[in-house]
Structures are given as structure tokens and as C-alpha cells.
Amino acid sequence: MDEWILLSNLIPSYDEHNALEIAQNNMKELDSSHPKLRFKIDSNKISEHKMANNNYTYEYINEESINCELICNICYKPFAEPISTPCNHKFCHHCIKQWIDMKKTSCPICRCQIKSINQCIQVSPHLQNLLDQLPIKCFVCGDLQLKRIDFNDHINKACPKINVLCSAADIKCPWIGTREELEKHISTCKFAPLRSILAQMISENEQLNIKYEQLNIQNEQLYIQKQQLYIKKQQLYIQKQQRGLIKEQIMKNN
């Protein structure tokens, strides 16, 4: 019977950006000591995802039940920004890019040649929609009622455990706390009452700026009119000079 080795002890956490490198290094290490063994990754142990634009994480709920058609064959996780190769195999964008950047110019599945990431194309909207609807758990607050597509909005707008600034931070309130504590802080914040006064001052300043711009426009128009009058005066002077020369020439001829 084949012996199975779980890589969960060798992979403490999952990071989408270096998943390929971690997996390859670990498999190389195991290959050197157990060349005849088969390997199986325990997906329950490496289900944590890091968002590309922040440090907040989530995990998939019932990941073992996710359709294999939604799983990347490089990182063994549900696709992140999936793209399709010329041979119609699908991978996470960063996974296949890293694969190609490592000078591996063939498909990881069928070994068809892939010279550049530019040969890959976007997957169908249907596949992306299936990925977006996958249920996840927020590691910050433990919310289980989320879908993957909602995670960024959850973090940016709703997660009660995320640290946020006071709404008066732009006028120097130094408070930082969780979103669920924000309402209580606002009720006692010394800076928050200044918001209405500041808003009125900003409004008045904007009106003054508008008037200033209008006066500038009027001033520019007056300057243009002055220049036009000067040019007209010069033209009249030239015409007068020309008439004088003509008159003088006529007198000489007579």
C-alpha cells in the first residue's frame, strides 16, 4: 500500500504569492529523503489566504467539498485571478506567471509549450462567478456568512474587529480602535464637534475661491480689452502716418 505524507507540518501557512516556491521546496526536500513516497497535501491545514492588497485573511468553508474544476493544479487552492493557457488548462495568474518566470515553458499538466504569460487568456465569467460565490470565513471577526466576492467590502466597510481611524482623524484626532468601538468613541470625541464648524469654514472658503476665480477671469478679460485698444491705437497711428506721407508726396508732385 502506498504511504501518504502530509505536508501540513512543513507548510505553516499559505501565502498566495509564494505558494509555488514553498510547495516545490518542500517536495524537493521530501523527494531527497523519500524518493518512492507519494504526497498528499492536507488542504484543511493550509486553507488560509492572504489578500493581495492587505494583511487580512480568510479561509474557505468546507474546502474539501469545492469542485476540483475550481482548484489550481499548482497551489492546490481555489483559483485567484484565474487565466487559461493555450492548451485550455486553468491556473491562478500569479501561479502560472511564477511557473513561467522560473523558465518552465511547458504547461504543468500536459507539457504543451507556453512561451509567455501573454499567451494566456481570461477565463469565462461563469467560472469567475462560481469562484466569487465560494463561502468563506473571515479570520479577523470569524464571520461565516460571507462569500469570496464580498471579502474586500467586508474588511473595508463592515468587519467589527478591524482597526479604524476616527472620522475626525483628518483634523488631528489621534484615536485608533476597532470599528465596533468607533460609535462609542465618536460620542466622546473632542474633535468630532469641530466637524460642522470646519465644514462651514470649508464651504465659505470654497465660495471665496469661486469669487476669486471669477475676478481673475474678469481681470484677464479687461487685460485683453486693454491690449486690443492698444493695438487699435497703434493701427490708427500707423494710418495717420501713412496719410501724412501720402499728403507730403502729393505736395511734392505739385
C-alpha positions in Angstrom: 0.0 0.0 0.0 1.3 3.4 -0.9 2.4 5.5 2.1 1.0 9.1 2.3 2.9 12.0 3.8 1.0 15.2 4.9 2.8 18.4 4.0 0.9 20.3 6.7 3.7 20.1 9.2 6.1 21.6 6.6 3.8 24.4 5.5 2.7 26.5 8.5 0.6 29.0 6.5 -0.5 29.6 2.9 0.6 32.7 1.1 -0.7 33.1 -2.5 2.4 34.9 -3.6 4.9 32.3 -2.7 2.8 29.1 -2.7 4.6 27.6 -5.7 8.0 28.2 -4.2 7.1 26.8 -0.8 5.5 23.7 -2.3 8.4 23.0 -4.6 11.0 23.4 -1.9 9.1 21.1 0.5 8.5 18.4 -2.2 12.2 18.6 -3.2 13.2 18.1 0.4 10.9 15.1 0.8 12.0 13.7 -2.5 15.6 13.6 -1.4 14.8 11.6 1.7 11.7 9.6 0.5 12.0 9.2 -3.3 9.4 6.5 -3.6 6.7 8.0 -1.5 3.6 9.7 -2.8 2.5 13.0 -1.4 -0.9 14.4 -0.4 -1.5 18.0 0.8 -3.8 18.4 3.7 -6.0 21.3 2.4 -7.5 21.8 5.8 -4.2 22.8 7.2 -3.3 25.4 4.5 -6.6 27.0 3.8 -5.6 30.5 4.9 -5.4 33.1 2.1 -3.8 36.5 2.3 -5.3 39.3 0.2 -3.0 40.8 -2.4 -3.7 44.4 -1.1 -3.7 43.9 2.7 -2.8 41.6 5.5 -6.3 40.4 6.3 -7.1 36.8 5.8 -9.9 34.4 5.2 -10.4 30.6 4.9 -12.8 28.6 2.7 -15.6 26.8 4.4 -15.8 23.1 3.6 -12.9 23.5 1.2 -12.7 19.7 0.7 -16.1 19.8 -1.0 -15.1 22.5 -3.5 -15.4 21.3 -7.1 -12.0 20.2 -8.4 -12.6 22.3 -11.6 -12.2 25.4 -9.4 -8.8 24.2 -8.0 -5.4 25.4 -9.3 -3.1 22.5 -10.1 0.0 24.4 -8.9 -1.1 25.7 -5.5 -4.0 23.3 -5.0 -6.2 26.2 -3.9 -9.3 27.7 -5.5 -8.3 30.0 -8.3 -7.2 33.5 -7.6 -7.4 35.7 -10.7 -7.6 32.6 -13.0 -6.4 32.5 -16.5 -6.4 29.9 -19.2 -3.4 28.6 -21.1 -3.4 27.9 -24.9 -4.0 24.3 -24.1 -7.1 25.3 -22.1 -5.8 24.5 -18.6 -6.5 27.0 -15.9 -4.3 28.3 -13.1 -4.1 31.3 -10.8 -2.5 34.2 -12.6 0.4 34.5 -10.1 1.0 30.7 -10.0 1.4 30.2 -13.8 3.3 33.5 -14.1 5.8 32.3 -11.4 6.0 29.0 -13.2 6.9 30.6 -16.5 9.3 33.1 -14.8 11.2 30.1 -13.4 12.0 29.2 -17.1 9.5 26.4 -17.1 8.0 26.8 -20.6 5.5 24.0 -20.6 2.1 23.5 -19.1 2.3 21.9 -15.6 -0.5 19.5 -16.6 0.0 18.4 -20.3 3.5 19.9 -21.0 2.3 21.9 -24.0 4.7 24.7 -24.7 3.9 28.1 -23.1 6.4 30.8 -24.1 4.9 33.8 -22.3 2.2 34.7 -19.9 0.8 36.9 -22.7 -0.4 33.7 -24.4 -2.9 33.1 -21.6 -6.4 34.5 -21.6 -9.1 35.4 -19.1 -11.5 32.6 -18.0 -15.2 32.7 -18.7 -17.4 34.9 -16.5 -19.3 31.8 -15.4 -16.1 30.3 -13.8 -15.3 33.6 -12.1 -18.8 33.8 -10.8 -18.5 30.3 -9.3 -15.3 31.3 -7.5 -16.9 34.6 -6.3 -19.7 32.7 -4.7 -17.5 30.3 -2.6 -18.3 30.6 1.1 -15.5 31.9 3.4 -14.8 32.7 7.0 -13.2 36.0 8.0 -10.2 35.3 10.2 -10.5 38.7 11.8 -14.0 38.6 13.2 -15.0 34.9 12.5 -18.0 35.8 10.3 -19.2 32.7 8.5 -21.8 34.4 6.3 -19.5 35.7 3.6 -18.8 34.9 0.0 -15.4 35.4 -1.5 -16.5 38.3 -3.7 -17.7 40.2 -0.5 -14.5 39.9 1.5 -12.9 43.3 0.5 -16.1 45.1 1.2 -16.5 43.3 4.5 -13.0 44.3 5.5 -13.3 47.9 4.3 -16.8 48.6 5.5 -18.3 46.1 7.9 -15.8 43.9 9.8 -16.3 45.0 13.5 -12.8 43.8 14.6 -10.8 45.8 12.0 -8.8 48.8 13.4 -10.1 52.1 12.0 -9.3 55.8 12.5 -11.7 58.3 13.9 -13.8 60.1 11.3 -12.1 63.3 12.6 -8.6 61.9 12.0 -8.1 64.5 9.2 -8.5 67.2 11.8 -5.9 65.6 14.1 -7.9 63.2 16.3 -5.3 60.5 17.2 -7.8 57.8 18.2 -7.4 54.3 16.7 -9.6 51.4 17.6 -11.9 48.7 16.2 -14.9 49.5 14.1 -17.3 48.3 16.8 -15.8 50.8 19.2 -16.0 53.7 16.8 -19.5 54.8 17.6 -18.7 54.9 21.4 -15.6 57.0 20.7 -17.5 59.4 18.5 -19.9 60.2 21.3 -17.0 61.5 23.4 -14.6 62.7 20.8 -13.4 66.3 21.3 -12.6 66.7 17.6 -15.9 65.4 16.2 -18.0 68.5 17.2 -15.5 70.6 15.2 -16.5 68.9 12.1 -19.6 71.1 11.4 -17.7 74.3 12.1 -14.9 73.1 9.8 -17.4 72.1 7.1 -18.9 75.6 7.2 -15.4 77.2 7.0 -14.5 75.0 4.1 -17.8 75.9 2.3 -17.1 79.6 2.9 -13.6 79.2 1.7 -14.8 77.4 -1.5 -17.2 80.3 -2.2 -14.4 82.8 -1.8 -12.2 80.7 -4.1 -15.1 80.8 -6.7 -15.4 84.6 -6.4 -11.6 84.9 -6.7 -11.6 82.8 -9.9 -14.4 85.0 -11.3 -12.4 88.2 -10.5 -9.4 86.6 -12.2 -11.4 85.9 -15.3 -12.8 89.5 -15.3 -9.3 90.8 -14.9 -8.0 88.7 -17.8 -10.9 89.9 -19.9 -10.1 93.6 -19.1 -6.4 93.0 -19.9 -7.4 91.5 -23.3 -9.6 94.5 -23.9 -6.8 96.9 -23.0 -4.4 95.1 -25.3 -7.0 95.3 -28.1 -7.4 99.0 -27.5 -3.6 99.5 -27.6 -3.4 97.6 -30.9 -6.2 99.6 -32.4 -4.5 102.8 -31.2 -1.3 101.7 -32.9 -3.2 100.9 -36.1 -4.7 104.4 -36.1 -1.3 105.9 -35.5 0.1 104.0 -38.5 -2.8 105.0 -40.7 -2.2 108.7 -39.7 1.5 108.4 -40.5 0.6 106.8 -43.9 -1.9 109.6 -44.7 0.8 112.2 -43.8 3.3 110.6 -46.1 0.8 110.4 -48.9 -0.1 114.1 -48.4 3.5 115.1 -48.4 4.2 113.1 -51.6 1.2 114.8 -53.3 2.6 118.2 -52.4 6.0 117.4 -53.8 4.5 116.2 -57.0 2.6 119.5 -57.4 
